Amino acid sequence: MKTDTTYSPGNCFNNFPLPYDPILANRAELESLTEQLDKARSEIVFELGGGFTDALMKIHDQSNTSIHIQKLRKIRMMTDNAVSAAYGWQDLDLGHGFHKTKQGTRFTISEAARRTVLDSLLELNHQRYAEEVAAGLHEKKAAKATSSQGIRGPKKKDARFQMTLWKS
């Protein structure tokens, strides 16, 4: 298998500490911004031709001052700020700009903001886990009986706790 980064919902999304109530926070703003972002990305692909990824990589090219790329950068900044506000971090200066990363220079949030966001998400993840433990969602289970050949049966996923976000 390749060693590329892969996305697994069970390991990534399901464990990610999302805002508790984006419906009350700023759902309409976030929906509007995501629609604008999708439209702007489609426009860029149409205008520039080629593939979607190639077109989007132009965001990170400081010398690219195309009106489409500038619009996309602005919408991304607005989206980042709206997501930050959904977590209650309205006062966090994200410091958008061209910053050096492991992948090269990228149009992204500053290193200081990135560390603050990651620290805050980690803290929130620990808080949510403690809440789940208090609610009895992580109780230790009795060992499963083994078959006569000593092989355990298949594990069943505990689906007692599922967070449903963005209800329509």
SULHU-V405257 format. One record per backbone hydrogen bond with DSSP energy under -0.5 kcal/mol. CO is the residue of the C=O (numbers start at 0). NH is the residue of the N-H. Records with the same first field share a line. If there is no record, write none. Layout:
# SULHU-V405257
CO = NH / NH
This chain:
# SULHU-V405257
5 = 7
7 = 10 / 11
8 = 13
11 = 14 / 15
12 = 15
15 = 17
18 = 21
20 = 23 / 24
21 = 25 / 26
25 = 29
26 = 30
27 = 31
28 = 32
29 = 33
30 = 34
31 = 35
32 = 36
33 = 37
34 = 38
35 = 39
36 = 40
37 = 41
38 = 42
39 = 43
40 = 44
41 = 45
42 = 46
43 = 47
44 = 48
50 = 54
51 = 55
52 = 56
53 = 57
54 = 57
55 = 58
56 = 59
57 = 60
59 = 61
60 = 63
62 = 64
65 = 69
66 = 70
67 = 71
68 = 72
69 = 73
70 = 74
71 = 75
72 = 76
73 = 77
74 = 78
75 = 79
76 = 80
77 = 81
78 = 82
79 = 83
80 = 84
81 = 85
82 = 86
83 = 88
84 = 87
88 = 91
90 = 92
91 = 93
93 = 109
96 = 98 / 107
98 = 105
100 = 103
103 = 100
105 = 98 / 107
107 = 96
109 = 113
110 = 114
111 = 115
112 = 116
113 = 117
114 = 118
115 = 119
116 = 120
117 = 121
118 = 122
119 = 123
120 = 124
121 = 125
122 = 126
123 = 127
124 = 128
125 = 129
126 = 130
127 = 131
128 = 132
129 = 133
130 = 134
131 = 136
132 = 135
135 = 138
146 = 149
150 = 146
156 = 158
159 = 161
161 = 163
162 = 164
